[in-house]
């Protein structure tokens, strides 16, 4: 029997990587960023993968990475903003030893945090703000459905980590 994993879920800019890093120090657990895991395997950035092969190909890599990471023991995983909007990935992580934590952040804060960001291929478009808002509202019910625990992630990273530890 291995130790449980903590799977961080939420929209782009919800703080999954920041919280994952801090929580890993607080809890003494390893931290794995799913996007970085894919980038390392493919030797390409997520942006390059989208540009060269398209989103559908990226989603296949993401599903495979989710399967691999769901089998780990005692790690914290930051998923991508799209990962847990696919039921197959939710099912992958619902294998008894993964706790899915939603970092819940209002759309206005997400918009502020993503201002000027060029690393999210889905938002590299002229109607960025509108596309982001629509995607956010479409995804929120899916995240809520996937989550075992929901925390308010508009607070400071330290407070968010404390809230997660309390809720676990
Ligand atoms: C995506 C979010 C990104 C990355 C890819 C697709 C999404 O991760 O996986 O660009 O569909 O929301 P972050 O949430 O870490 O930005």
Backbone and ligand atoms as CSV (ligand in chain L), in Angstrom:
chain,resi,resn,atom,element,x,y,z
A,1,UNK,N,N,0.836,-1.215,0.000
A,1,UNK,CA,C,0.000,0.000,0.000
A,1,UNK,C,C,0.868,1.260,0.000
A,2,UNK,N,N,0.678,2.127,-1.008
A,2,UNK,CA,C,1.471,3.348,-1.081
A,2,UNK,C,C,0.781,4.507,-0.385
A,3,UNK,N,N,1.502,5.621,-0.327
A,3,UNK,CA,C,0.920,6.827,0.258
A,3,UNK,C,C,0.022,7.524,-0.764
A,4,UNK,N,N,-0.939,8.279,-0.241
A,4,UNK,CA,C,-1.853,9.002,-1.139
A,4,UNK,C,C,-1.149,10.118,-1.905
A,5,UNK,N,N,-1.701,10.440,-3.066
A,5,UNK,CA,C,-1.229,11.577,-3.856
A,5,UNK,C,C,-2.223,12.727,-3.733
A,6,UNK,N,N,-1.709,13.939,-3.900
A,6,UNK,CA,C,-2.574,15.123,-3.924
A,6,UNK,C,C,-2.552,15.665,-5.347
A,7,UNK,N,N,-3.713,15.752,-5.959
A,7,UNK,CA,C,-3.806,16.184,-7.352
A,7,UNK,C,C,-4.436,17.570,-7.396
A,8,UNK,N,N,-3.656,18.568,-7.792
A,8,UNK,CA,C,-4.162,19.940,-7.822
A,8,UNK,C,C,-4.821,20.219,-9.165
A,9,UNK,N,N,-6.010,20.771,-9.092
A,9,UNK,CA,C,-6.827,21.000,-10.282
A,9,UNK,C,C,-7.289,22.457,-10.288
A,10,UNK,N,N,-7.527,23.008,-11.459
A,10,UNK,CA,C,-8.042,24.373,-11.544
A,10,UNK,C,C,-7.665,25.022,-12.855
A,11,UNK,N,N,-8.253,26.186,-13.095
A,11,UNK,CA,C,-8.065,26.899,-14.353
A,11,UNK,C,C,-6.620,27.400,-14.468
A,12,UNK,N,N,-6.232,27.726,-15.692
A,12,UNK,CA,C,-4.932,28.386,-15.901
A,12,UNK,C,C,-4.866,29.599,-14.966
A,13,UNK,N,N,-3.740,29.782,-14.293
A,13,UNK,CA,C,-3.605,30.945,-13.418
A,13,UNK,C,C,-4.215,30.763,-12.036
A,14,UNK,N,N,-4.709,29.577,-11.722
A,14,UNK,CA,C,-5.300,29.373,-10.387
A,14,UNK,C,C,-4.219,29.147,-9.330
A,15,UNK,N,N,-2.968,28.943,-9.778
A,15,UNK,CA,C,-1.855,28.824,-8.829
A,15,UNK,C,C,-1.423,27.382,-8.574
A,16,UNK,N,N,-1.745,26.475,-9.480
A,16,UNK,CA,C,-1.440,25.052,-9.254
A,16,UNK,C,C,0.057,24.815,-9.033
A,17,UNK,N,N,0.890,25.462,-9.847
A,17,UNK,CA,C,2.337,25.234,-9.716
A,17,UNK,C,C,2.888,25.901,-8.453
A,18,UNK,N,N,2.448,27.121,-8.192
A,18,UNK,CA,C,2.908,27.845,-6.987
A,18,UNK,C,C,2.515,27.086,-5.732
A,19,UNK,N,N,1.260,26.695,-5.660
A,19,UNK,CA,C,0.768,25.981,-4.475
A,19,UNK,C,C,1.440,24.608,-4.387
A,20,UNK,N,N,1.590,23.949,-5.522
A,20,UNK,CA,C,2.223,22.630,-5.532
A,20,UNK,C,C,3.627,22.688,-4.954
A,21,UNK,N,N,4.398,23.684,-5.371
A,21,UNK,CA,C,5.770,23.843,-4.871
A,21,UNK,C,C,5.797,24.084,-3.372
A,22,UNK,N,N,4.965,24.998,-2.901
A,22,UNK,CA,C,4.963,25.339,-1.481
A,22,UNK,C,C,4.444,24.168,-0.631
A,23,UNK,N,N,3.363,23.552,-1.118
A,23,UNK,CA,C,2.772,22.426,-0.383
A,23,UNK,C,C,3.763,21.258,-0.289
A,24,UNK,N,N,4.560,21.080,-1.325
A,24,UNK,CA,C,5.523,19.971,-1.303
A,24,UNK,C,C,6.558,20.198,-0.192
A,25,UNK,N,N,6.937,21.468,0.016
A,25,UNK,CA,C,7.892,21.770,1.105
A,25,UNK,C,C,7.220,21.568,2.459
A,26,UNK,N,N,5.991,22.043,2.575
A,26,UNK,CA,C,5.281,21.952,3.865
A,26,UNK,C,C,5.014,20.496,4.241
A,27,UNK,N,N,4.709,19.668,3.252
A,27,UNK,CA,C,4.298,18.299,3.557
A,27,UNK,C,C,5.411,17.280,3.351
A,28,UNK,N,N,6.555,17.746,2.840
A,28,UNK,CA,C,7.663,16.823,2.602
A,28,UNK,C,C,7.325,15.778,1.548
A,29,UNK,N,N,6.560,16.202,0.555
A,29,UNK,CA,C,6.205,15.291,-0.545
A,29,UNK,C,C,6.809,15.837,-1.844
A,30,UNK,N,N,7.135,14.942,-2.771
A,30,UNK,CA,C,7.686,15.398,-4.056
A,30,UNK,C,C,6.597,16.103,-4.863
A,31,UNK,N,N,7.024,17.030,-5.707
A,31,UNK,CA,C,6.073,17.767,-6.536
A,31,UNK,C,C,6.344,17.502,-8.015
A,32,UNK,N,N,5.289,17.177,-8.751
A,32,UNK,CA,C,5.432,16.953,-10.197
A,32,UNK,C,C,4.408,17.820,-10.932
A,33,UNK,N,N,4.912,18.633,-11.870
A,33,UNK,CA,C,4.037,19.450,-12.706
A,33,UNK,C,C,3.751,18.646,-13.976
A,34,UNK,N,N,2.491,18.335,-14.225
A,34,UNK,CA,C,2.133,17.439,-15.336
A,34,UNK,C,C,2.587,18.000,-16.690
A,35,UNK,N,N,2.438,19.314,-16.886
A,35,UNK,CA,C,2.895,19.914,-18.150
A,35,UNK,C,C,4.406,19.752,-18.322
A,36,UNK,N,N,5.142,19.953,-17.220
A,36,UNK,CA,C,6.621,19.837,-17.299
A,36,UNK,C,C,7.023,18.375,-17.535
A,37,UNK,N,N,6.248,17.463,-16.956
A,37,UNK,CA,C,6.483,16.026,-17.147
A,37,UNK,C,C,6.355,15.695,-18.641
A,38,UNK,N,N,5.319,16.252,-19.278
A,38,UNK,CA,C,5.117,16.026,-20.725
A,38,UNK,C,C,6.262,16.679,-21.510
A,39,UNK,N,N,6.615,17.902,-21.125
A,39,UNK,CA,C,7.670,18.633,-21.850
A,39,UNK,C,C,8.992,17.874,-21.801
A,40,UNK,N,N,9.279,17.295,-20.639
A,40,UNK,CA,C,10.538,16.555,-20.480
A,40,UNK,C,C,10.537,15.302,-21.357
A,41,UNK,N,N,9.404,14.604,-21.361
A,41,UNK,CA,C,9.315,13.382,-22.164
A,41,UNK,C,C,9.429,13.681,-23.656
A,42,UNK,N,N,8.787,14.764,-24.069
A,42,UNK,CA,C,8.731,15.100,-25.496
A,42,UNK,C,C,9.903,15.957,-25.951
A,43,UNK,N,N,10.639,16.503,-24.978
A,43,UNK,CA,C,11.724,17.442,-25.304
A,43,UNK,C,C,11.203,18.642,-26.108
A,44,UNK,N,N,9.992,19.093,-25.770
A,44,UNK,CA,C,9.372,20.255,-26.422
A,44,UNK,C,C,8.524,20.983,-25.407
A,45,UNK,N,N,8.337,22.284,-25.597
A,45,UNK,CA,C,7.432,22.995,-24.698
A,45,UNK,C,C,5.996,22.684,-25.106
A,46,UNK,N,N,5.065,22.945,-24.177
A,46,UNK,CA,C,3.644,22.729,-24.489
A,46,UNK,C,C,3.255,23.573,-25.705
A,47,UNK,N,N,3.752,24.799,-25.764
A,47,UNK,CA,C,3.448,25.672,-26.910
A,47,UNK,C,C,3.925,25.032,-28.211
A,48,UNK,N,N,5.130,24.484,-28.204
A,48,UNK,CA,C,5.644,23.820,-29.419
A,48,UNK,C,C,4.782,22.614,-29.796
A,49,UNK,N,N,4.359,21.849,-28.787
A,49,UNK,CA,C,3.542,20.662,-29.072
A,49,UNK,C,C,2.220,21.092,-29.733
A,50,UNK,N,N,1.598,22.129,-29.180
A,50,UNK,CA,C,0.354,22.643,-29.776
A,50,UNK,C,C,0.614,23.106,-31.221
A,51,UNK,N,N,1.704,23.856,-31.413
A,51,UNK,CA,C,1.982,24.424,-32.749
A,51,UNK,C,C,2.297,23.341,-33.766
A,52,UNK,N,N,3.101,22.363,-33.340
A,52,UNK,CA,C,3.587,21.374,-34.308
A,52,UNK,C,C,2.611,20.215,-34.526
A,53,UNK,N,N,1.828,19.869,-33.481
A,53,UNK,CA,C,0.983,18.671,-33.591
A,53,UNK,C,C,-0.488,18.926,-33.312
A,54,UNK,N,N,-0.836,20.088,-32.760
A,54,UNK,CA,C,-2.237,20.403,-32.476
A,54,UNK,C,C,-2.678,19.971,-31.084
A,55,UNK,N,N,-3.836,20.493,-30.705
A,55,UNK,CA,C,-4.330,20.238,-29.341
A,55,UNK,C,C,-4.669,18.760,-29.107
A,56,UNK,N,N,-5.290,18.104,-30.112
A,56,UNK,CA,C,-5.726,16.710,-29.915
A,56,UNK,C,C,-4.534,15.822,-29.531
A,57,UNK,N,N,-3.399,16.071,-30.178
A,57,UNK,CA,C,-2.196,15.290,-29.874
A,57,UNK,C,C,-1.730,15.565,-28.444
A,58,UNK,N,N,-1.753,16.852,-28.067
A,58,UNK,CA,C,-1.377,17.200,-26.693
A,58,UNK,C,C,-2.275,16.472,-25.692
A,59,UNK,N,N,-3.587,16.408,-25.992
A,59,UNK,CA,C,-4.517,15.755,-25.055
A,59,UNK,C,C,-4.208,14.266,-24.895
A,60,UNK,N,N,-3.727,13.637,-25.970
A,60,UNK,CA,C,-3.327,12.219,-25.869
A,60,UNK,C,C,-2.128,12.074,-24.922
A,61,UNK,N,N,-1.152,12.958,-25.103
A,61,UNK,CA,C,0.032,12.921,-24.221
A,61,UNK,C,C,-0.387,13.165,-22.777
A,62,UNK,N,N,-1.336,14.087,-22.614
A,62,UNK,CA,C,-1.816,14.445,-21.275
A,62,UNK,C,C,-2.510,13.240,-20.615
A,63,UNK,N,N,-3.310,12.506,-21.390
A,63,UNK,CA,C,-3.995,11.326,-20.832
A,63,UNK,C,C,-2.990,10.261,-20.400
A,64,UNK,N,N,-1.971,10.073,-21.226
A,64,UNK,CA,C,-0.939,9.087,-20.896
A,64,UNK,C,C,-0.179,9.524,-19.634
A,65,UNK,N,N,0.161,10.805,-19.565
A,65,UNK,CA,C,0.892,11.322,-18.397
A,65,UNK,C,C,0.033,11.170,-17.139
A,66,UNK,N,N,-1.259,11.446,-17.250
A,66,UNK,CA,C,-2.160,11.309,-16.096
A,66,UNK,C,C,-2.153,9.858,-15.603
A,67,UNK,N,N,-2.195,8.912,-16.538
A,67,UNK,CA,C,-2.184,7.484,-16.152
A,67,UNK,C,C,-0.910,7.152,-15.385
A,68,UNK,N,N,0.212,7.648,-15.902
A,68,UNK,CA,C,1.492,7.334,-15.257
A,68,UNK,C,C,1.576,7.967,-13.862
A,69,UNK,N,N,1.194,9.228,-13.778
A,69,UNK,CA,C,1.342,9.932,-12.501
A,69,UNK,C,C,0.346,9.427,-11.457
A,70,UNK,N,N,-0.795,8.939,-11.903
A,70,UNK,CA,C,-1.808,8.445,-10.951
A,70,UNK,C,C,-1.331,7.198,-10.215
A,71,UNK,N,N,-0.296,6.564,-10.751
A,71,UNK,CA,C,0.223,5.341,-10.131
A,71,UNK,C,C,1.329,5.610,-9.107
A,72,UNK,N,N,1.734,6.890,-8.996
A,72,UNK,CA,C,2.809,7.220,-8.047
A,72,UNK,C,C,2.314,7.102,-6.613
A,73,UNK,N,N,3.242,7.213,-5.688
A,73,UNK,CA,C,2.896,7.156,-4.266
A,73,UNK,C,C,3.402,8.398,-3.557
A,74,UNK,N,N,2.516,9.082,-2.855
A,74,UNK,CA,C,2.933,10.194,-2.002
A,74,UNK,C,C,3.495,11.385,-2.739
A,75,UNK,N,N,2.935,11.714,-3.902
A,75,UNK,CA,C,3.406,12.901,-4.622
A,75,UNK,C,C,2.275,13.923,-4.769
A,76,UNK,N,N,2.693,15.161,-5.004
A,76,UNK,CA,C,1.742,16.222,-5.325
A,76,UNK,C,C,1.849,16.472,-6.824
A,77,UNK,N,N,0.719,16.463,-7.516
A,77,UNK,CA,C,0.723,16.677,-8.964
A,77,UNK,C,C,-0.065,17.945,-9.288
A,78,UNK,N,N,0.547,18.870,-10.035
A,78,UNK,CA,C,-0.208,19.995,-10.595
A,78,UNK,C,C,-0.658,19.575,-11.982
A,79,UNK,N,N,-1.964,19.446,-12.195
A,79,UNK,CA,C,-2.463,19.089,-13.521
A,79,UNK,C,C,-2.463,20.333,-14.397
A,80,UNK,N,N,-2.713,20.173,-15.695
A,80,UNK,CA,C,-2.929,21.329,-16.568
A,80,UNK,C,C,-4.374,21.785,-16.416
A,81,UNK,N,N,-4.654,22.995,-16.882
A,81,UNK,CA,C,-6.014,23.534,-16.735
A,81,UNK,C,C,-7.076,22.724,-17.459
A,82,UNK,N,N,-6.652,21.930,-18.446
A,82,UNK,CA,C,-7.645,21.148,-19.192
A,82,UNK,C,C,-7.769,19.712,-18.705
A,83,UNK,N,N,-6.775,19.244,-17.949
A,83,UNK,CA,C,-6.674,17.808,-17.640
A,83,UNK,C,C,-7.967,17.230,-17.065
A,84,UNK,N,N,-8.482,17.872,-16.024
A,84,UNK,CA,C,-9.625,17.269,-15.328
A,84,UNK,C,C,-10.974,17.725,-15.893
A,85,UNK,N,N,-10.933,18.270,-17.114
A,85,UNK,CA,C,-12.193,18.535,-17.830
A,85,UNK,C,C,-12.528,17.323,-18.709
A,86,UNK,N,N,-11.648,16.341,-18.727
A,86,UNK,CA,C,-11.901,15.105,-19.472
A,86,UNK,C,C,-12.232,13.997,-18.481
A,87,UNK,N,N,-13.415,13.396,-18.672
A,87,UNK,CA,C,-13.873,12.379,-17.723
A,87,UNK,C,C,-12.872,11.231,-17.620
A,88,UNK,N,N,-12.232,10.899,-18.741
A,88,UNK,CA,C,-11.255,9.796,-18.721
A,88,UNK,C,C,-10.140,10.086,-17.703
A,89,UNK,N,N,-9.708,11.335,-17.647
A,89,UNK,CA,C,-8.649,11.685,-16.693
A,89,UNK,C,C,-9.170,11.700,-15.253
A,90,UNK,N,N,-10.423,12.140,-15.087
A,90,UNK,CA,C,-11.023,12.106,-13.741
A,90,UNK,C,C,-11.054,10.651,-13.275
A,91,UNK,N,N,-11.501,9.754,-14.155
A,91,UNK,CA,C,-11.564,8.327,-13.804
A,91,UNK,C,C,-10.165,7.789,-13.484
A,92,UNK,N,N,-9.191,8.231,-14.260
A,92,UNK,CA,C,-7.802,7.802,-14.032
A,92,UNK,C,C,-7.353,8.137,-12.614
A,93,UNK,N,N,-7.682,9.341,-12.168
A,93,UNK,CA,C,-7.218,9.765,-10.842
A,93,UNK,C,C,-8.123,9.267,-9.712
A,94,UNK,N,N,-9.296,8.735,-10.061
A,94,UNK,CA,C,-10.179,8.203,-9.020
A,94,UNK,C,C,-9.840,6.744,-8.764
A,95,UNK,N,N,-8.613,6.477,-8.371
A,95,UNK,CA,C,-8.251,5.075,-8.150
A,95,UNK,C,C,-7.994,4.786,-6.677
A,96,UNK,N,N,-8.573,5.644,-5.838
A,96,UNK,CA,C,-8.510,5.363,-4.409
A,96,UNK,C,C,-7.367,6.019,-3.677
A,97,UNK,N,N,-6.259,6.268,-4.361
A,97,UNK,CA,C,-5.136,6.854,-3.609
A,97,UNK,C,C,-4.839,8.291,-4.012
A,98,UNK,N,N,-5.699,8.881,-4.862
A,98,UNK,CA,C,-5.483,10.270,-5.274
A,98,UNK,C,C,-6.591,11.163,-4.736
A,99,UNK,N,N,-6.211,12.240,-4.083
A,99,UNK,CA,C,-7.193,13.232,-3.605
A,99,UNK,C,C,-7.142,14.420,-4.552
A,100,UNK,N,N,-8.251,14.728,-5.186
A,100,UNK,CA,C,-8.277,15.846,-6.142
A,100,UNK,C,C,-8.704,17.124,-5.420
A,101,UNK,N,N,-7.836,18.136,-5.474
A,101,UNK,CA,C,-8.083,19.410,-4.783
A,101,UNK,C,C,-8.281,20.512,-5.815
A,102,UNK,N,N,-9.457,21.124,-5.817
A,102,UNK,CA,C,-9.717,22.232,-6.746
A,102,UNK,C,C,-9.277,23.550,-6.134
A,103,UNK,N,N,-8.413,24.270,-6.859
A,103,UNK,CA,C,-8.026,25.631,-6.464
A,103,UNK,C,C,-9.024,26.579,-7.120
A,104,UNK,N,N,-9.958,27.042,-6.321
A,104,UNK,CA,C,-11.086,27.822,-6.826
A,104,UNK,C,C,-10.731,29.317,-6.785
A,105,UNK,N,N,-10.741,29.943,-7.950
A,105,UNK,CA,C,-10.365,31.363,-8.044
A,105,UNK,C,C,-11.381,32.069,-8.945
A,106,UNK,N,N,-11.867,33.254,-8.528
A,106,UNK,CA,C,-12.813,33.966,-9.386
A,106,UNK,C,C,-12.179,34.351,-10.726
A,107,UNK,N,N,-13.025,34.434,-11.746
A,107,UNK,CA,C,-12.525,34.696,-13.099
A,107,UNK,C,C,-11.773,36.027,-13.189
A,108,UNK,N,N,-12.160,37.002,-12.372
A,108,UNK,CA,C,-11.492,38.321,-12.418
A,108,UNK,C,C,-10.021,38.200,-11.997
A,109,UNK,N,N,-9.764,37.375,-10.997
A,109,UNK,CA,C,-8.376,37.195,-10.533
A,109,UNK,C,C,-7.568,36.438,-11.585
A,110,UNK,N,N,-8.194,35.429,-12.175
A,110,UNK,CA,C,-7.524,34.680,-13.241
A,110,UNK,C,C,-7.141,35.646,-14.370
A,111,UNK,N,N,-8.062,36.516,-14.739
A,111,UNK,CA,C,-7.815,37.472,-15.832
A,111,UNK,C,C,-6.627,38.365,-15.496
A,112,UNK,N,N,-6.571,38.841,-14.254
A,112,UNK,CA,C,-5.435,39.683,-13.827
A,112,UNK,C,C,-4.119,38.913,-13.932
A,113,UNK,N,N,-4.138,37.689,-13.429
A,113,UNK,CA,C,-2.900,36.899,-13.382
A,113,UNK,C,C,-2.405,36.539,-14.781
A,114,UNK,N,N,-3.330,36.390,-15.721
A,114,UNK,CA,C,-2.927,35.938,-17.061
A,114,UNK,C,C,-2.691,37.091,-18.031
A,115,UNK,N,N,-2.846,38.319,-17.519
A,115,UNK,CA,C,-2.607,39.480,-18.376
A,115,UNK,C,C,-1.163,39.469,-18.875
A,116,UNK,N,N,-0.997,39.600,-20.181
A,116,UNK,CA,C,0.357,39.655,-20.738
A,116,UNK,C,C,1.035,38.301,-20.873
A,117,UNK,N,N,0.381,37.243,-20.416
A,117,UNK,CA,C,0.970,35.893,-20.508
A,117,UNK,C,C,0.904,35.388,-21.952
A,118,UNK,N,N,1.999,34.792,-22.428
A,118,UNK,CA,C,1.980,34.277,-23.803
A,118,UNK,C,C,2.277,32.778,-23.836
A,119,UNK,N,N,2.269,32.149,-22.649
A,119,UNK,CA,C,2.675,30.735,-22.596
A,119,UNK,C,C,1.479,29.784,-22.655
A,120,UNK,N,N,0.265,30.330,-22.773
A,120,UNK,CA,C,-0.923,29.464,-22.839
A,120,UNK,C,C,-1.492,29.481,-24.261
A,121,UNK,N,N,-1.192,28.419,-25.045
A,121,UNK,CA,C,-1.608,28.417,-26.454
A,121,UNK,C,C,-3.116,28.622,-26.645
A,122,UNK,N,N,-3.921,28.145,-25.703
A,122,UNK,CA,C,-5.378,28.272,-25.872
A,122,UNK,C,C,-5.827,29.734,-25.809
A,123,UNK,N,N,-4.982,30.577,-25.199
A,123,UNK,CA,C,-5.381,31.984,-25.023
A,123,UNK,C,C,-4.586,32.939,-25.912
A,124,UNK,N,N,-3.765,32.372,-26.796
A,124,UNK,CA,C,-3.003,33.227,-27.711
A,124,UNK,C,C,-3.883,33.617,-28.893
A,125,UNK,N,N,-4.776,34.556,-28.666
A,125,UNK,CA,C,-5.721,34.974,-29.711
A,125,UNK,C,C,-6.170,36.402,-29.421
A,126,UNK,N,N,-6.745,37.046,-30.422
A,126,UNK,CA,C,-7.057,38.475,-30.278
A,126,UNK,C,C,-8.203,38.698,-29.285
A,127,UNK,N,N,-9.148,37.747,-29.206
A,127,UNK,CA,C,-10.270,37.908,-28.261
A,127,UNK,C,C,-9.994,37.136,-26.963
A,128,UNK,N,N,-8.753,37.259,-26.486
A,128,UNK,CA,C,-8.272,36.484,-25.337
A,128,UNK,C,C,-9.217,36.548,-24.129
A,129,UNK,N,N,-9.600,37.788,-23.757
A,129,UNK,CA,C,-10.405,37.975,-22.546
A,129,UNK,C,C,-11.740,37.224,-22.641
A,130,UNK,N,N,-12.392,37.365,-23.795
A,130,UNK,CA,C,-13.697,36.723,-23.981
A,130,UNK,C,C,-13.550,35.195,-24.021
A,131,UNK,N,N,-12.539,34.722,-24.735
A,131,UNK,CA,C,-12.302,33.280,-24.844
A,131,UNK,C,C,-12.032,32.695,-23.463
A,132,UNK,N,N,-11.239,33.429,-22.668
A,132,UNK,CA,C,-10.894,32.953,-21.334
A,132,UNK,C,C,-12.135,32.865,-20.436
A,133,UNK,N,N,-12.964,33.910,-20.498
A,133,UNK,CA,C,-14.164,33.937,-19.662
A,133,UNK,C,C,-15.111,32.784,-20.030
A,134,UNK,N,N,-15.295,32.572,-21.326
A,134,UNK,CA,C,-16.190,31.487,-21.758
A,134,UNK,C,C,-15.664,30.129,-21.308
A,135,UNK,N,N,-14.372,29.929,-21.516
A,135,UNK,CA,C,-13.753,28.648,-21.148
A,135,UNK,C,C,-13.855,28.429,-19.640
A,136,UNK,N,N,-13.614,29.478,-18.894
A,136,UNK,CA,C,-13.671,29.400,-17.428
A,136,UNK,C,C,-15.055,28.916,-16.986
A,137,UNK,N,N,-16.102,29.545,-17.520
A,137,UNK,CA,C,-17.458,29.189,-17.077
A,137,UNK,C,C,-17.877,27.800,-17.559
A,138,UNK,N,N,-17.375,27.402,-18.714
A,138,UNK,CA,C,-17.674,26.062,-19.210
A,138,UNK,C,C,-16.994,25.004,-18.330
A,139,UNK,N,N,-15.800,25.332,-17.845
A,139,UNK,CA,C,-15.022,24.322,-17.110
A,139,UNK,C,C,-15.350,24.220,-15.626
A,140,UNK,N,N,-15.799,25.312,-15.026
A,140,UNK,CA,C,-15.969,25.319,-13.571
A,140,UNK,C,C,-16.816,24.135,-13.060
A,141,UNK,N,N,-17.995,23.856,-13.682
A,141,UNK,CA,C,-18.765,22.701,-13.181
A,141,UNK,C,C,-18.024,21.372,-13.325
A,142,UNK,N,N,-17.163,21.284,-14.343
A,142,UNK,CA,C,-16.409,20.033,-14.540
A,142,UNK,C,C,-15.369,19.871,-13.435
A,143,UNK,N,N,-14.683,20.971,-13.097
A,143,UNK,CA,C,-13.708,20.920,-12.002
A,143,UNK,C,C,-14.409,20.542,-10.692
A,144,UNK,N,N,-15.568,21.182,-10.456
A,144,UNK,CA,C,-16.270,20.933,-9.184
A,144,UNK,C,C,-16.682,19.475,-9.089
A,145,UNK,N,N,-17.077,18.924,-10.220
A,145,UNK,CA,C,-17.495,17.526,-10.271
A,145,UNK,C,C,-16.311,16.586,-9.999
A,146,UNK,N,N,-15.132,16.988,-10.449
A,146,UNK,CA,C,-13.945,16.129,-10.297
A,146,UNK,C,C,-13.388,16.174,-8.873
A,147,UNK,N,N,-13.610,17.307,-8.172
A,147,UNK,CA,C,-12.876,17.555,-6.928
A,147,UNK,C,C,-13.400,16.787,-5.724
A,148,UNK,N,N,-12.463,16.302,-4.893
A,148,UNK,CA,C,-12.808,15.760,-3.566
A,148,UNK,C,C,-12.868,16.908,-2.563
A,149,UNK,N,N,-12.004,17.902,-2.781
A,149,UNK,CA,C,-11.865,19.032,-1.853
A,149,UNK,C,C,-11.813,20.310,-2.690
A,150,UNK,N,N,-12.513,21.360,-2.226
A,150,UNK,CA,C,-12.457,22.654,-2.931
A,150,UNK,C,C,-11.912,23.698,-1.961
A,151,UNK,N,N,-10.862,24.425,-2.370
A,151,UNK,CA,C,-10.350,25.495,-1.498
A,151,UNK,C,C,-10.388,26.831,-2.239
A,152,UNK,N,N,-10.586,27.900,-1.464
A,152,UNK,CA,C,-10.574,29.242,-2.037
A,152,UNK,C,C,-9.117,29.622,-2.282
A,153,UNK,N,N,-8.732,29.689,-3.559
A,153,UNK,CA,C,-7.321,29.936,-3.880
A,153,UNK,C,C,-7.070,31.393,-4.251
A,154,UNK,N,N,-7.983,32.283,-3.862
A,154,UNK,CA,C,-7.688,33.713,-4.073
A,154,UNK,C,C,-6.889,34.255,-2.884
A,155,UNK,N,N,-6.741,33.448,-1.837
A,155,UNK,CA,C,-5.936,33.844,-0.664
A,155,UNK,C,C,-4.436,33.698,-0.954
A,156,UNK,N,N,-3.594,34.036,0.039
A,156,UNK,CA,C,-2.139,33.910,-0.138
A,156,UNK,C,C,-1.774,32.428,-0.283
A,157,UNK,N,N,-0.663,32.129,-0.978
A,157,UNK,CA,C,-0.250,30.732,-1.129
A,157,UNK,C,C,-0.146,29.989,0.207
A,158,UNK,N,N,0.370,30.674,1.237
A,158,UNK,CA,C,0.512,30.016,2.541
A,158,UNK,C,C,-0.845,29.621,3.112
A,159,UNK,N,N,-1.805,30.555,3.031
A,159,UNK,CA,C,-3.152,30.274,3.552
A,159,UNK,C,C,-3.803,29.136,2.750
A,160,UNK,N,N,-3.591,29.144,1.435
A,160,UNK,CA,C,-4.178,28.084,0.598
A,160,UNK,C,C,-3.605,26.724,1.014
A,161,UNK,N,N,-2.286,26.682,1.251
A,161,UNK,CA,C,-1.662,25.424,1.687
A,161,UNK,C,C,-2.214,24.971,3.034
A,162,UNK,N,N,-2.363,25.906,3.953
A,162,UNK,CA,C,-2.925,25.561,5.282
A,162,UNK,C,C,-4.343,25.004,5.122
A,163,UNK,N,N,-5.124,25.653,4.272
A,163,UNK,CA,C,-6.512,25.199,4.065
A,163,UNK,C,C,-6.540,23.782,3.467
A,164,UNK,N,N,-5.616,23.525,2.554
A,164,UNK,CA,C,-5.570,22.178,1.959
A,164,UNK,C,C,-5.202,21.152,3.031
A,165,UNK,N,N,-4.196,21.488,3.843
A,165,UNK,CA,C,-3.747,20.535,4.876
A,165,UNK,C,C,-4.860,20.282,5.905
A,166,UNK,N,N,-5.604,21.351,6.237
A,166,UNK,CA,C,-6.734,21.197,7.159
A,166,UNK,C,C,-7.800,20.273,6.582
A,167,UNK,N,N,-8.020,20.435,5.275
A,167,UNK,CA,C,-9.132,19.710,4.643
A,167,UNK,C,C,-8.805,18.243,4.366
A,168,UNK,N,N,-7.505,17.931,4.337
A,168,UNK,CA,C,-7.129,16.556,3.956
A,168,UNK,C,C,-7.455,15.525,5.062
L,1,LIG,C1,C,-4.269,24.130,-20.684
L,1,LIG,C2,C,-3.577,24.610,-19.595
L,1,LIG,C3,C,-2.116,24.592,-19.520
L,1,LIG,C4,C,-1.519,23.529,-20.442
L,1,LIG,C5,C,-2.068,23.677,-21.825
L,1,LIG,C6,C,-3.593,23.529,-21.863
L,1,LIG,C7,C,-5.742,24.189,-20.659
L,1,LIG,O1,O,-1.709,24.350,-18.167
L,1,LIG,O2,O,-1.794,22.242,-19.957
L,1,LIG,O3,O,-1.694,24.930,-22.306
L,1,LIG,O4,O,-6.404,23.486,-21.452
L,1,LIG,O5,O,-6.282,24.948,-19.812
L,1,LIG,P1,P,-1.814,25.458,-16.986
L,1,LIG,O6,O,-3.167,25.353,-16.385
L,1,LIG,O7,O,-0.747,25.053,-16.037
L,1,LIG,O8,O,-1.568,26.781,-17.592
